[in-house]
Amino acid sequence: MEGRIHVRFQEAPRAHARLILPMMEAVLAEGGIALGQLDALAFGRGPGAFTGVRVATGVIQGVAFGADLPVVPISTLAALAQQRLDAGSRQVLAALDARMGEVYWGAFEADAGGLAVPVGHECVCPPLAVPEPPDGAWEPIGRGWSACQEALAQRLDMRADSPWDDCLPSAADVVRLAARGLALGEGVPAEQALPVYLRDQVANKPRQVTRPGSAGAAQDTQS
């Protein structure tokens, strides 16, 4: 599309599946290009909310298989960090609210082209347990910082100010990171476009209820 990025964005909980395909069609129409003319597809592979990541993965696999296109999976934390790198930072600590008293966490630096590259591994953990980054001029970004502000400040002596504490990953940054990934040979077949949840248990299990005195009484199976 001649170097231009066309984007549709709407924050709409529980409406992912209904909105995503019409949005894709609108972006293609705006760019004046057919699906089969694309070089590849990209998606935010997580970490993030289970439903959103699951829907994104299912849609990208289906569309990529039907169009016979490779897929470039992109970290949502890397896409989030890219916004602050574009604003002039060189080292970024990206955090998303993982609920259950935890954050999705990743550290990123800018490569020679200004694009995010990971420093260490992404993780999900309580804010008081996030890995301390190497020495440097680190800057925060993401809603994980606002959700766990006091604990992260206690852990790292750092706070995220507005607007950086209210940022979400951007599709435009997913595209930019995917273009680099495709050039580096990171495209995969549709069936290998897999989600990254980080959390082993992605949903609460119900508490097992038994009668007092019976085997297994009061056993708690919540994750």
N, CA, C and O of each residue as an XYZ file, in Angstrom:
892
protein
N       0.828     -1.190      0.000
C       0.000      0.000      0.000
C       0.870      1.250      0.000
O       0.549      2.248      0.646
N       1.970      1.178     -0.732
C       2.847      2.318     -0.943
C       3.365      2.904      0.367
O       3.484      4.121      0.504
N       3.670      2.039      1.324
C       4.253      2.487      2.575
C       3.283      3.077      3.566
O       3.689      3.449      4.666
N       2.013      3.176      3.217
C       1.020      3.720      4.141
C       0.428      2.606      4.993
O       0.321      1.461      4.556
N       0.046      2.962      6.215
C      -0.587      2.003      7.120
C      -2.020      2.451      7.362
O      -2.259      3.574      7.806
N      -2.966      1.577      7.070
C      -4.382      1.860      7.292
C      -4.837      1.087      8.527
O      -4.551     -0.103      8.659
N      -5.539      1.760      9.422
C      -5.873      1.163     10.716
C      -7.345      1.372     11.037
O      -7.925      2.407     10.711
N      -7.937      0.381     11.678
C      -9.232      0.520     12.328
C      -9.036      0.125     13.789
O      -8.421     -0.901     14.078
N      -9.555      0.934     14.707
C      -9.404      0.621     16.132
C     -10.705      0.885     16.858
O     -11.345      1.917     16.657
N     -11.086     -0.047     17.695
C     -12.243      0.137     18.561
C     -12.045     -0.719     19.800
O     -11.809     -1.923     19.698
N     -12.142     -0.106     20.961
C     -12.053     -0.853     22.210
C     -13.463     -1.339     22.547
O     -14.305     -0.558     22.991
N     -13.711     -2.616     22.336
C     -15.071     -3.148     22.443
C     -15.045     -4.524     23.093
O     -15.069     -5.534     22.390
N     -14.997     -4.585     24.418
C     -14.992     -5.878     25.104
C     -16.177     -6.751     24.686
O     -17.300     -6.272     24.526
N     -15.896     -8.025     24.515
C     -16.902     -9.040     24.176
C     -17.484     -8.872     22.776
O     -18.476     -9.520     22.440
N     -16.883     -8.015     21.959
C     -17.384     -7.842     20.591
C     -16.310     -8.153     19.550
O     -16.479     -7.839     18.372
N     -15.199     -8.770     19.983
C     -14.080     -9.031     19.074
C     -14.510     -9.794     17.825
O     -14.250     -9.370     16.699
N     -15.172    -10.922     18.047
C     -15.502    -11.799     16.923
C     -16.448    -11.135     15.927
O     -16.385    -11.400     14.726
N     -17.321    -10.274     16.432
C     -18.289     -9.612     15.549
C     -17.642     -8.510     14.725
O     -18.063     -8.265     13.594
N     -16.636     -7.844     15.259
C     -16.075     -6.657     14.618
C     -14.873     -6.928     13.719
O     -14.649     -6.200     12.752
N     -14.104     -7.960     14.023
C     -12.776     -8.058     13.428
C     -12.802     -8.269     11.912
O     -12.030     -7.629     11.198
N     -13.664     -9.145     11.407
C     -13.682     -9.383      9.955
C     -14.177     -8.173      9.168
O     -13.575     -7.846      8.146
N     -15.252     -7.486      9.596
C     -15.634     -6.254      8.894
C     -14.544     -5.193      8.922
O     -14.378     -4.450      7.955
N     -13.799     -5.114     10.020
C     -12.696     -4.150     10.091
C     -11.604     -4.507      9.092
O     -11.059     -3.628      8.425
N     -11.286     -5.781      8.988
C     -10.278     -6.212      8.018
C     -10.706     -5.868      6.595
O      -9.902     -5.385      5.798
N     -11.967     -6.116      6.283
C     -12.480     -5.794      4.947
C     -12.425     -4.295      4.676
O     -12.116     -3.876      3.560
N     -12.724     -3.481      5.697
C     -12.694     -2.027      5.526
C     -11.277     -1.527      5.272
O     -11.070     -0.637      4.447
N     -10.307     -2.092      5.975
C      -8.912     -1.680      5.791
C      -8.427     -2.050      4.391
O      -7.758     -1.250      3.736
N      -8.756     -3.247      3.932
C      -8.361     -3.653      2.582
C      -8.992     -2.746      1.530
O      -8.337     -2.351      0.565
N     -10.265     -2.422      1.723
C     -10.948     -1.542      0.766
C     -10.327     -0.156      0.757
O     -10.158      0.446     -0.303
N      -9.988      0.352      1.935
C      -9.377      1.677      2.020
C      -8.019      1.697      1.337
O      -7.644      2.692      0.717
N      -7.289      0.604      1.449
C      -5.977      0.523      0.814
C      -6.042      0.157     -0.654
O      -5.028      0.201     -1.351
N      -7.230     -0.208     -1.134
C      -7.371     -0.569     -2.538
C      -6.611     -1.817     -2.916
O      -6.006     -1.885     -3.985
N      -6.640     -2.817     -2.032
C      -5.883     -4.040     -2.287
C      -6.729     -5.243     -1.897
O      -7.537     -5.165     -0.971
N      -6.547     -6.343     -2.592
C      -7.263     -7.578     -2.284
C      -6.443     -8.428     -1.323
O      -5.219     -8.312     -1.269
N      -7.116     -9.273     -0.575
C      -6.437    -10.123      0.399
C      -5.325    -10.939     -0.245
O      -4.236    -11.055      0.317
N      -5.585    -11.499     -1.402
C      -4.596    -12.336     -2.065
C      -3.372    -11.596     -2.568
O      -2.382    -12.224     -2.944
N      -3.421    -10.266     -2.581
C      -2.277     -9.470     -3.029
C      -1.293     -9.171     -1.902
O      -0.212     -8.637     -2.149
N      -1.657     -9.505     -0.680
C      -0.775     -9.239      0.455
C       0.409    -10.204      0.456
O       0.320    -11.316     -0.065
N       1.515     -9.762      1.047
C       2.685    -10.626      1.190
C       2.542    -11.566      2.381
O       3.046    -12.689      2.359
N       1.853    -11.102      3.421
C       1.716    -11.892      4.642
C       0.641    -11.263      5.517
O       0.167    -10.159      5.251
N       0.270    -11.980      6.554
C      -0.624    -11.470      7.588
C       0.137    -11.422      8.906
O       1.117    -12.142      9.094
N      -0.322    -10.569      9.814
C       0.302    -10.475     11.133
C      -0.787    -10.369     12.184
O      -1.902     -9.933     11.896
N      -0.457    -10.772     13.409
C      -1.414    -10.634     14.504
C      -0.681    -10.502     15.829
O       0.468    -10.921     15.964
N      -1.364     -9.913     16.804
C      -0.830     -9.839     18.157
C      -1.035    -11.180     18.839
O      -2.162    -11.523     19.196
N       0.028    -11.939     19.024
C      -0.074    -13.318     19.501
C      -0.182    -13.405     21.021
O      -0.204    -14.501     21.581
N      -0.248    -12.259     21.687
C      -0.284    -12.239     23.136
C       1.076    -11.828     23.671
O       2.017    -11.622     22.903
N       1.178    -11.709     24.979
C       0.162    -12.020     25.975
C      -0.937    -10.967     26.030
O      -0.788     -9.856     25.522
N      -2.043    -11.346     26.660
C      -3.163    -10.433     26.810
C      -4.377    -11.186     27.292
O      -4.282    -12.346     27.693
N      -5.528    -10.522     27.254
C      -6.770    -11.145     27.695
C      -7.026    -12.422     26.898
O      -6.883    -12.436     25.675
N      -7.400    -13.480     27.587
C      -7.542    -14.791     26.952
C      -8.478    -14.758     25.752
O      -8.139    -15.276     24.688
N      -9.651    -14.154     25.912
C     -10.625    -14.156     24.819
C     -10.091    -13.419     23.600
O     -10.215    -13.908     22.477
N      -9.496    -12.244     23.810
C      -8.969    -11.471     22.695
C      -7.871    -12.200     21.951
O      -7.851    -12.211     20.720
N      -6.952    -12.813     22.693
C      -5.853    -13.546     22.054
C      -6.389    -14.766     21.309
O      -5.933    -15.078     20.209
N      -7.354    -15.449     21.909
C      -7.933    -16.634     21.271
C      -8.660    -16.265     19.975
O      -8.512    -16.949     18.963
N      -9.444    -15.185     20.008
C     -10.157    -14.754     18.806
C      -9.168    -14.342     17.718
O      -9.317    -14.732     16.559
N      -8.161    -13.557     18.090
C      -7.164    -13.113     17.109
C      -6.476    -14.300     16.449
O      -6.264    -14.310     15.237
N      -6.130    -15.299     17.254
C      -5.448    -16.478     16.712
C      -6.351    -17.265     15.774
O      -5.927    -17.673     14.693
N      -7.592    -17.476     16.189
C      -8.519    -18.228     15.349
C      -8.790    -17.546     14.022
O      -8.835    -18.197     12.979
N      -8.971    -16.236     14.065
C      -9.249    -15.488     12.837
C      -8.041    -15.509     11.907
O      -8.180    -15.754     10.709
N      -6.858    -15.253     12.457
C      -5.676    -15.183     11.593
C      -5.378    -16.542     10.968
O      -4.968    -16.612      9.809
N      -5.580    -17.621     11.721
C      -5.351    -18.950     11.154
C      -6.329    -19.232     10.011
O      -5.937    -19.739      8.960
N      -7.597    -18.901     10.225
C      -8.600    -19.155      9.200
C      -8.377    -18.344      7.942
O      -8.453    -18.873      6.833
N      -8.099    -17.057      8.111
C      -7.891    -16.184      6.954
C      -6.607    -16.565      6.219
O      -6.586    -16.619      4.989
N      -5.543    -16.829      6.968
C      -4.267    -17.177      6.340
C      -4.364    -18.495      5.587
O      -3.803    -18.635      4.501
N      -5.073    -19.459      6.158
C      -5.229    -20.750      5.478
C      -6.023    -20.586      4.187
O      -5.662    -21.143      3.150
N      -7.108    -19.819      4.260
C      -7.937    -19.623      3.079
C      -7.235    -18.860      1.975
O      -7.470    -19.114      0.794
N      -6.363    -17.913      2.356
C      -5.664    -17.091      1.366
C      -4.282    -17.624      1.027
O      -3.596    -17.075      0.164
N      -3.866    -18.703      1.709
C      -2.541    -19.296      1.497
C      -1.443    -18.257      1.703
O      -0.567    -18.078      0.856
N      -1.508    -17.573      2.853
C      -0.524    -16.546      3.187
C       0.231    -16.930      4.457
O      -0.343    -17.549      5.352
N       1.513    -16.569      4.545
C       2.239    -16.782      5.799
C       1.775    -15.791      6.860
O       1.174    -14.761      6.554
N       2.066    -16.124      8.103
C       1.678    -15.278      9.235
C       2.918    -14.919     10.041
O       3.792    -15.758     10.260
N       2.989    -13.670     10.480
C       4.067    -13.230     11.362
C       3.464    -12.927     12.732
O       2.804    -11.899     12.888
N       3.668    -13.788     13.729
C       3.161    -13.517     15.076
C       4.000    -12.433     15.748
O       5.229    -12.462     15.688
N       3.327    -11.477     16.387
C       4.019    -10.353     17.020
C       3.616    -10.256     18.487
O       2.436    -10.360     18.821
N       4.580    -10.060     19.342
C       4.314     -9.866     20.767
C       3.508     -8.595     20.992
O       3.862     -7.532     20.483
N       2.425     -8.705     21.755
C       1.655     -7.511     22.095
C       2.473     -6.555     22.955
O       2.295     -5.339     22.873
N       3.362     -7.091     23.774
C       4.207     -6.231     24.605
C       5.216     -5.464     23.752
O       5.511     -4.303     24.034
N       5.746     -6.107     22.713
C       6.663     -5.408     21.806
C       5.940     -4.292     21.072
O       6.477     -3.194     20.920
N       4.708     -4.573     20.610
C       3.928     -3.537     19.929
C       3.625     -2.378     20.868
O       3.638     -1.219     20.456
N       3.351     -2.692     22.127
C       3.116     -1.648     23.123
C       4.369     -0.805     23.335
O       4.301      0.424     23.334
N       5.501     -1.457     23.515
C       6.761     -0.747     23.746
C       7.128      0.159     22.580
O       7.753      1.202     22.775
N       6.742     -0.234     21.365
C       7.114      0.527     20.177
C       6.630      1.968     20.238
O       7.293      2.869     19.724
N       5.477      2.191     20.864
C       4.948      3.556     20.948
C       5.901      4.480     21.699
O       6.106      5.627     21.303
N       6.478      3.973     22.779
C       7.388      4.824     23.552
C       8.746      4.945     22.869
O       9.403      5.981     22.971
N       9.164      3.905     22.183
C      10.403      4.002     21.409
C      10.268      5.057     20.318
O      11.214      5.798     20.047
N       9.097      5.128     19.693
C       8.860      6.130     18.655
C       8.881      7.548     19.219
O       9.120      8.510     18.490
N       8.631      7.668     20.522
C       8.631      8.988     21.160
C      10.023      9.404     21.619
O      10.188     10.466     22.219
N      11.029      8.568     21.338
C      12.398      8.958     21.645
C      13.094      8.138     22.702
O      14.303      8.276     22.884
N      12.367      7.285     23.409
C      13.008      6.426     24.405
C      13.831      5.352     23.699
O      13.534      4.975     22.566
N      14.859      4.869     24.373
C      15.681      3.801     23.811
C      15.485      2.477     24.539
O      15.797      1.414     24.001
N      14.964      2.543     25.775
C      14.742      1.341     26.576
C      13.382      1.472     27.256
O      13.092      2.491     27.883
N      12.554      0.443     27.132
C      11.163      0.548     27.574
C      10.762     -0.684     28.383
O      11.111     -1.813     28.039
N      10.024     -0.440     29.461
C       9.431     -1.505     30.267
C       7.930     -1.500     30.011
O       7.225     -0.587     30.440
N       7.448     -2.515     29.317
C       6.039     -2.591     28.923
C       5.279     -3.497     29.880
O       5.732     -4.595     30.203
N       4.117     -3.028     30.329
C       3.309     -3.810     31.268
C       1.837     -3.722     30.895
O       1.311     -2.634     30.658
N       1.179     -4.867     30.844
C      -0.262     -4.949     30.643
C      -0.895     -5.582     31.874
O      -0.296     -6.449     32.511
N      -2.093     -5.152     32.201
C      -2.805     -5.698     33.354
C      -3.222     -7.138     33.056
O      -4.000     -7.381     32.134
N      -2.712     -8.083     33.824
C      -3.036     -9.499     33.637
C      -4.148     -9.965     34.571
O      -4.492    -11.147     34.590
N      -4.709     -9.035     35.347
C      -5.718     -9.388     36.353
C      -5.097    -10.331     37.384
O      -3.903    -10.627     37.336
N      -5.926    -10.793     38.310
C      -5.479    -11.749     39.329
C      -4.233    -11.254     40.059
O      -3.424    -12.055     40.526
N      -4.078     -9.909     40.157
C      -2.956     -9.339     40.883
C      -1.624     -9.485     40.190
O      -0.583     -9.470     40.847
N      -1.630     -9.629     38.855
C      -0.391     -9.820     38.115
C      -0.324     -8.897     36.904
O      -1.322     -8.296     36.505
N       0.871     -8.795     36.327
C       1.072     -8.029     35.095
C       1.786     -8.902     34.070
O       2.584     -9.773     34.419
N       1.482     -8.651     32.799
C       2.305     -9.176     31.711
C       3.450     -8.191     31.531
O       3.223     -6.984     31.451
N       4.668     -8.691     31.468
C       5.843     -7.827     31.596
C       6.886     -8.150     30.540
O       7.148     -9.318     30.250
N       7.480     -7.104     29.964
C       8.567     -7.298     29.026
C       9.434     -6.057     28.920
O       8.938     -4.933     29.003
N      10.729     -6.263     28.737
C      11.680     -5.166     28.551
C      12.144     -5.170     27.094
O      12.392     -6.226     26.511
N      12.258     -3.969     26.519
C      12.594     -3.852     25.093
C      13.546     -2.685     24.858
O      13.495     -1.665     25.545
N      14.405     -2.864     23.879
C      15.289     -1.800     23.412
C      15.043     -1.570     21.928
O      14.455     -2.411     21.247
N      15.497     -0.423     21.435
C      15.376     -0.117     20.010
C      16.573     -0.684     19.254
O      17.715     -0.563     19.696
N      16.292     -1.312     18.096
C      17.389     -1.754     17.246
C      17.878     -0.584     16.400
O      17.452      0.553     16.606
N      18.762     -0.852     15.456
C      19.327      0.227     14.644
C      18.258      0.958     13.847
O      18.429      2.128     13.506
N      17.158      0.278     13.548
C      16.065      0.905     12.807
C      14.996      1.505     13.696
O      13.974      1.984     13.206
N      15.227      1.482     15.018
C      14.262      2.056     15.948
C      13.126      1.138     16.331
O      12.163      1.584     16.956
N      13.207     -0.151     15.973
C      12.139     -1.096     16.275
C      12.467     -1.919     17.517
O      13.633     -2.162     17.830
N      11.418     -2.343     18.215
C      11.571     -3.015     19.503
C      12.196     -4.399     19.365
O      11.796     -5.197     18.518
N      13.184     -4.666     20.215
C      13.751     -6.007     20.358
C      13.739     -6.348     21.846
O      13.994     -5.476     22.676
N      13.446     -7.608     22.199
C      13.320     -7.963     23.614
C      14.654     -7.992     24.335
O      15.692     -8.316     23.759
N      14.595     -7.646     25.608
C      15.736     -7.791     26.516
C      15.296     -8.797     27.575
O      14.536     -8.445     28.478
N      15.755    -10.026     27.481
C      15.270    -11.064     28.383
C      13.943    -11.629     27.899
O      13.549    -11.436     26.749
N      13.265    -12.330     28.798
C      12.035    -13.028     28.445
C      10.812    -12.295     28.979
O      10.869    -11.649     30.025
N       9.711    -12.403     28.253
C       8.443    -11.895     28.752
C       7.949    -12.814     29.869
O       8.289    -13.996     29.908
N       7.148    -12.259     30.773
C       6.646    -13.077     31.868
C       5.325    -12.526     32.374
O       4.940    -11.405     32.043
N       4.638    -13.319     33.176
C       3.481    -12.862     33.925
C       3.781    -13.140     35.387
O       4.156    -14.254     35.752
N       3.614    -12.119     36.227
C       3.993    -12.259     37.626
C       3.378    -11.132     38.445
O       2.894    -10.154     37.875
N       3.387    -11.251     39.777
C       2.964    -10.136     40.616
C       3.884     -8.941     40.392
O       5.064     -9.130     40.094
N       3.380     -7.727     40.526
C       4.214     -6.548     40.268
C       5.448     -6.457     41.158
O       6.465     -5.896     40.751
N       5.367     -6.999     42.358
C       6.529     -6.955     43.244
C       7.595     -7.982     42.853
O       8.668     -8.026     43.455
N       7.299     -8.803     41.852
C       8.249     -9.828     41.424
C       8.748     -9.623     40.000
O       9.413    -10.503     39.455
N       8.442     -8.474     39.379
C       8.913     -8.268     38.005
C      10.436     -8.236     37.983
O      11.051     -7.730     38.922
N      11.053     -8.766     36.934
C      12.513     -8.760     36.859
C      13.064     -7.334     36.788
O      12.536     -6.488     36.067
N      14.114     -7.086     37.536
C      14.773     -5.786     37.436
C      15.564     -5.744     36.132
O      16.314     -6.673     35.836
N      15.405     -4.680     35.354
C      16.123     -4.598     34.078
C      17.594     -4.269     34.296
O      17.968     -3.805     35.373
N      18.430     -4.502     33.294
C      19.826     -4.066     33.384
C      19.898     -2.550     33.549
O      18.923     -1.840     33.303
N      21.052     -2.071     33.964
C      21.231     -0.627     34.102
C      20.931      0.063     32.777
O      21.263     -0.446     31.706
N      20.303      1.219     32.866
C      19.974      1.959     31.656
C      18.948      3.030     31.933
O      18.567      3.256     33.081
N      18.502      3.690     30.882
C      17.502      4.760     30.991
C      16.140      4.202     30.603
O      15.631      4.501     29.522
N      15.554      3.402     31.465
C      14.304      2.710     31.165
C      13.101      3.612     31.372
O      13.046      4.405     32.312
N      12.136      3.470     30.469
C      10.901      4.257     30.543
C       9.704      3.302     30.544
O       9.727      2.287     29.848
N       8.649      3.620     31.326
C       7.500      2.722     31.428
C       6.402      3.024     30.413
O       6.283      4.147     29.923
N       5.601      1.999     30.103
C       4.419      2.189     29.261
C       3.429      1.054     29.516
O       3.822     -0.078     29.796
N       2.141      1.374     29.416
C       1.111      0.351     29.472
C       0.198      0.441     30.676
O       0.562      1.004     31.709
N      -0.996     -0.120     30.532
C      -2.000     -0.069     31.588
C      -1.643     -0.914     32.801
O      -2.235     -0.749     33.868
N      -0.694     -1.806     32.650
C      -0.224     -2.536     33.820
C       0.387     -1.605     34.846
O       0.329     -1.870     36.047
N       0.976     -0.508     34.373
C       1.576      0.471     35.279
C       0.516      1.209     36.079
O       0.727      1.492     37.258
N      -0.606      1.525     35.476
C      -1.661      2.213     36.224
C      -2.415      1.243     37.126
O      -2.850      1.623     38.213
N      -2.575     -0.006     36.689
C      -3.292     -0.990     37.497
C      -2.511     -1.378     38.748
O      -3.107     -1.695     39.778
N      -1.189     -1.355     38.667
C      -0.339     -1.791     39.788
C       0.691     -0.716     40.123
O       1.853     -1.018     40.394
N       0.256      0.523     40.103
C       1.173      1.652     40.212
C       2.036      1.616     41.471
O       3.257      1.753     41.391
N       1.409      1.434     42.626
C       2.154      1.512     43.882
C       3.144      0.358     44.012
O       4.283      0.561     44.433
N       2.717     -0.843     43.657
C       3.603     -1.996     43.782
C       4.792     -1.889     42.828
O       5.918     -2.209     43.209
N       4.556     -1.441     41.594
C       5.659     -1.289     40.647
C       6.599     -0.166     41.066
O       7.812     -0.260     40.880
N       6.031      0.897     41.632
C       6.873      1.984     42.136
C       7.751      1.489     43.280
O       8.917      1.869     43.389
N       7.185      0.643     44.124
C       7.955      0.073     45.228
C       9.055     -0.842     44.709
O      10.162     -0.863     45.248
N       8.748     -1.591     43.666
C       9.711     -2.545     43.133
C      10.835     -1.870     42.357
O      11.997     -2.253     42.490
N      10.493     -0.859     41.541
C      11.465     -0.295     40.605
C      11.744      1.184     40.805
O      12.563      1.763     40.092
N      11.067      1.804     41.775
C      11.222      3.244     42.000
C      10.948      4.018     40.711
O      11.729      4.877     40.303
N       9.822      3.692     40.085
C       9.472      4.278     38.793
C       7.958      4.315     38.666
O       7.272      3.397     39.114
N       7.434      5.377     38.055
C       6.003      5.491     37.797
C       5.778      5.882     36.343
O       6.613      6.545     35.728
N       4.645      5.464     35.806
C       4.264      5.852     34.446
C       3.287      7.009     34.514
O       2.216      6.886     35.108
N       3.645      8.125     33.913
C       2.772      9.292     33.882
C       1.858      9.221     32.665
O       2.101      8.454     31.733
N       0.803     10.033     32.688
C      -0.083     10.159     31.532
C       0.693     10.780     30.357
O       1.473     11.706     30.580
N       0.509     10.311     29.136
C      -0.461      9.310     28.675
C       0.073      7.888     28.663
O      -0.631      6.971     28.241
N       1.306      7.685     29.119
C       1.956      6.387     28.949
C       1.324      5.292     29.799
O       1.480      4.112     29.488
N       0.615      5.656     30.863
C      -0.004      4.645     31.720
C      -1.358      4.173     31.192
O      -2.011      3.348     31.831
N      -1.788      4.683     30.040
C      -3.085      4.292     29.482
C      -2.946      3.791     28.047
O      -3.908      3.828     27.280
N      -1.769      3.328     27.685
C      -1.522      2.889     26.307
C      -1.839      1.410     26.129
O      -1.644      0.600     27.036
N      -2.329      1.080     24.951
C      -2.565     -0.297     24.534
C      -1.758     -0.586     23.268
O      -1.373      0.348     22.566
N      -1.497     -1.848     22.964
C      -0.792     -2.166     21.716
C      -1.556     -1.648     20.504
O      -2.787     -1.668     20.476
N      -0.812     -1.186     19.507
C      -1.407     -0.621     18.299
C      -1.212     -1.560     17.112
O      -0.138     -2.133     16.930
N      -2.270     -1.712     16.303
C      -2.168     -2.532     15.093
C      -1.115     -1.982     14.140
O      -0.445     -2.744     13.444
N      -0.968     -0.658     14.108
C       0.036     -0.056     13.230
C       1.434     -0.521     13.603
O       2.269     -0.751     12.728
N       1.695     -0.660     14.900
C       3.013     -1.112     15.338
C       3.189     -2.610     15.110
O       4.302     -3.070     14.858
N       2.106     -3.370     15.197
C       2.174     -4.786     14.832
C       2.614     -4.920     13.377
O       3.439     -5.774     13.052
N       2.065     -4.076     12.500
C       2.425     -4.113     11.079
C       3.907     -3.797     10.884
O       4.597     -4.487     10.134
N       4.388     -2.771     11.547
C       5.792     -2.381     11.381
C       6.739     -3.475     11.865
O       7.731     -3.783     11.206
N       6.430     -4.055     13.011
C       7.270     -5.128     13.539
C       7.173     -6.372     12.658
O       8.151     -7.102     12.497
N       5.993     -6.610     12.089
C       5.818     -7.767     11.217
C       6.587     -7.613      9.909
O       7.099     -8.597      9.375
N       6.674     -6.395      9.389
C       7.443     -6.169      8.160
C       8.905     -6.544      8.380
O       9.532     -7.162      7.520
N       9.440     -6.165      9.538
C      10.809     -6.577      9.864
C      10.888     -8.092     10.016
O      11.807     -8.729      9.502
N       9.914     -8.665     10.729
C       9.918    -10.109     10.938
C       9.838    -10.890      9.643
O      10.515    -11.906      9.487
N       9.020    -10.426      8.712
C       8.899    -11.114      7.426
C      10.220    -11.066      6.670
O      10.629    -12.053      6.059
N      10.885     -9.917      6.712
C      12.179     -9.779      6.039
C      13.232    -10.692      6.657
O      14.178    -11.105      5.986
N      13.061    -11.006      7.945
C      14.008    -11.877      8.645
C      13.613    -13.350      8.566
O      14.246    -14.202      9.189
N      12.571    -13.642      7.805
C      12.157    -15.028      7.635
C      11.332    -15.587      8.773
O      11.325    -16.797      8.998
N      10.634    -14.724      9.498
C       9.864    -15.168     10.660
C       8.408    -15.498     10.337
O       7.625    -15.771     11.247
N       8.033    -15.477      9.066
C       6.688    -15.882      8.687
C       6.506    -17.383      8.854
O       7.421    -18.159      8.576
N       5.325    -17.793      9.309
C       5.048    -19.212      9.537
C       3.745    -19.596      8.839
O       2.930    -18.722      8.549
N       3.531    -20.885      8.563
C       2.246    -21.323      8.005
C       1.119    -21.077      9.002
O       1.355    -20.915     10.199
N      -0.101    -21.052      8.494
C      -1.258    -20.735      9.331
C      -1.331    -21.597     10.579
O      -1.612    -21.090     11.665
N      -1.081    -22.898     10.440
C      -1.228    -23.799     11.584
C      -0.165    -23.584     12.654
O      -0.305    -24.079     13.773
N       0.895    -22.853     12.323
C       1.941    -22.560     13.300
C       1.804    -21.163     13.907
O       2.655    -20.738     14.687
N       0.747    -20.460     13.553
C       0.481    -19.143     14.147
C      -0.235    -19.371     15.471
O      -1.462    -19.456     15.512
N       0.521    -19.468     16.535
C      -0.007    -19.896     17.826
C      -0.029    -18.753     18.838
O       0.789    -17.836     18.762
N      -0.961    -18.811     19.779
C      -1.037    -17.770     20.807
C       0.025    -17.963     21.878
O       0.537    -19.066     22.070
N       0.348    -16.887     22.570
C       1.226    -16.933     23.739
C       0.447    -16.329     24.900
O       0.208    -15.122     24.947
N       0.057    -17.188     25.835
C      -0.729    -16.716     26.975
C       0.149    -16.373     28.179
O      -0.218    -15.522     28.989
N       1.305    -17.028     28.301
C       2.227    -16.919     29.432
C       1.678    -17.586     30.687
O       2.400    -18.310     31.373
N       0.413    -17.349     30.988
C      -0.171    -17.953     32.187
C      -0.634    -19.368     31.848
O      -1.389    -19.567     30.897
N      -0.178    -20.354     32.632
C      -0.544    -21.750     32.379
C      -2.038    -21.965     32.533
O      -2.666    -22.634     31.712
N      -2.600    -21.398     33.581
C      -4.037    -21.514     33.818
C      -4.670    -20.202     33.406
O      -4.442    -19.180     34.053
N      -5.458    -20.208     32.346
C      -6.007    -18.966     31.807
C      -7.424    -18.698     32.273
O      -8.024    -17.696     31.883
N      -7.969    -19.575     33.101
C      -9.321    -19.349     33.607
C      -9.445    -19.931     34.996
O      -8.800    -20.929     35.317
N     -10.275    -19.311     35.824
C     -10.538    -19.839     37.152
C     -11.377    -21.102     37.057
O     -12.335    -21.163     36.286
N     -11.020    -22.091     37.830
C     -11.821    -23.298     37.910
C     -12.763    -23.177     39.105
O     -12.421    -22.511     40.082
N     -13.940    -23.804     39.053
C     -14.864    -23.712     40.176
C     -14.328    -24.450     41.391
O     -13.590    -25.428     41.271
N     -14.712    -23.965     42.553
C     -14.327    -24.629     43.783
C     -15.083    -25.952     43.897
O     -16.293    -26.003     43.678
N     -14.363    -27.018     44.238
C     -14.996    -28.323     44.387
C     -15.729    -28.364     45.716
O     -15.124    -28.127     46.761
N     -16.996    -28.656     45.692
C     -17.816    -28.683     46.898
C     -18.119    -30.122     47.267
O     -18.646    -30.876     46.449
N     -17.788    -30.514     48.509
C     -18.082    -31.853     49.002
C     -18.648    -31.753     50.401
O     -18.536    -30.708     51.041
N     -19.247    -32.809     50.880
C     -19.828    -32.800     52.214
C     -18.733    -32.878     53.261
O     -17.724    -33.551     53.048
N     -18.913    -32.197     54.402
C     -17.918    -32.275     55.475
C     -17.659    -33.717     55.863
O     -18.587    -34.515     55.993
N     -16.386    -34.046     56.046
C     -16.019    -35.373     56.488
C     -15.807    -36.367     55.373
O     -15.269    -37.450     55.605
N     -16.218    -36.022     54.163
C     -16.029    -36.948     53.049
C     -14.646    -36.788     52.466
O     -13.970    -35.790     52.716
N     -14.222    -37.771     51.686
C     -12.892    -37.710     51.076
C     -12.808    -36.509     50.157
O     -13.683    -36.284     49.321
N     -11.747    -35.745     50.322
C     -11.543    -34.581     49.464
C     -12.343    -33.376     49.896
O     -12.470    -32.427     49.122
N     -12.893    -33.372     51.110
C     -13.692    -32.249     51.572
C     -12.877    -30.972     51.575
O     -11.703    -30.965     51.945
N     -13.526    -29.880     51.151
C     -12.945    -28.537     51.180
C     -11.740    -28.405     50.264
O     -10.919    -27.507     50.453
N     -11.621    -29.267     49.294
C     -10.506    -29.153     48.347
C     -10.742    -27.968     47.437
O     -11.800    -27.865     46.818
N      -9.769    -27.065     47.344
C      -9.882    -25.858     46.534
C      -9.139    -26.080     45.236
O      -7.927    -26.297     45.236
N      -9.870    -26.027     44.118
C      -9.229    -26.252     42.819
C      -9.140    -24.987     41.995
O      -8.952    -25.054     40.780
N      -9.272    -23.819     42.638
C      -9.148    -22.574     41.885
C      -7.708    -22.355     41.488
O      -6.796    -22.632     42.267
N      -7.496    -21.859     40.283
C      -6.145    -21.539     39.825
C      -5.751    -20.177     40.342
O      -4.644    -19.711     40.071
